[in-house]
Amino acid sequence: MPYNKFMQTDTYPAQETKTYTLLLGDTKINITVDATFNTYPAAQTDLIDSLKKLHAHSNYEIFFVSGKNLCITTAAGTMQVADSAAIVPPFFYHFSESGGDAVTRFTFSLAKRKNKKPALFAEILKHIGTNFISAFPLTDELRDLISQLNRAFRRTGELSGLKIQCLLTMLMLSVFDQFFISRNVVYLANLDKTDNYVTIIEGFIQNNYSKKVGIGKLAESLHLSVRQTARILKQQYGRTFSELINDKKLSIACALLQNTPLKISEIAWQTGFETESYFFVLFKKKYGVTPLAYRKQLSNG
């Protein structure tokens, strides 16, 4: 029976989120399985909606794709994955959706165990990386292990749990083996950290300009220190965090002045300025006129 058909008809969703811990030499692997393990939902999303859904995980995310295809969208565009395994590294902003074929998915984290040899942990990180999405064709061994895992999740009991643990261990060993020996690994998208940071920064400002937030919250979103975040803002925009927030507020205020009959005080409030007078001061400093004069100029023009 063709593998694609088998995967589509003999799958069973995990009923609850569960984490399995594997110990491989000096490496500890925590695998988290949830309801999307072997029934990844299909979706019809245009590019704009996909970009709005960009998100990142603190763990690696791995997909085993049977058939055509899985779409993975990043800030750089959309790529298709077919009959392959794909790994998305931690903190890589992306959005994925199935084209309708079977997709097996879970997340995993890597940690080094103390006082253990050989140094498998370093070798794994060296090969699978943290700066790119990588993929390689599914081997017969991987296909068989995935199929066995799909069936194992249909059973209950202690023996079933032990079998899942063993199968996951064999699966991860097979995955890592592909990176160590295969010439078929391809890199679908490099993580340009600067571009990735810009995407996160601009999304954060868009979603938070009217709230009382500081650079610390942005730093948390970037998984960086406040000092590193401030340096990136200076390099990319030549501005401080508060200046960028105020710039966004003022640009929104201009749109409201032009397209709505709202009072100046209401616009100041909706854009997150604490006082109307402070709004006036910043607006005139940036545009050379008061908000009211700006509106009159637009209506006269």
Secondary structure, DSSP 4 states (H G I P E B T S, - for coil): --HHHHHHHS----SS-EEEEEEETTEEEEEEE-TTSS-PPB----HHHHHHT-B--SSEEEEEEEEEEEEEEETTEEEEEEEEEEEEPTT--EEEEE-SS-EEEEEEEEEEPTT-SS-HHHHHHHHH-SSEEEEEEPPHHHHHHHHHHHHHTT--SHHHHHHHHHHHHHHHHHHHHHHHH-S--EEEEE--HHHHHHHHHHHHHHHHTTS---HHHHHHHHTS-HHHHHHHHHHHHSS-HHHHHHHHHHHHHHHHHHH----HHHHHHHTT-S-HHHHHHHHHHHHSS-HHHHHHHHHH-
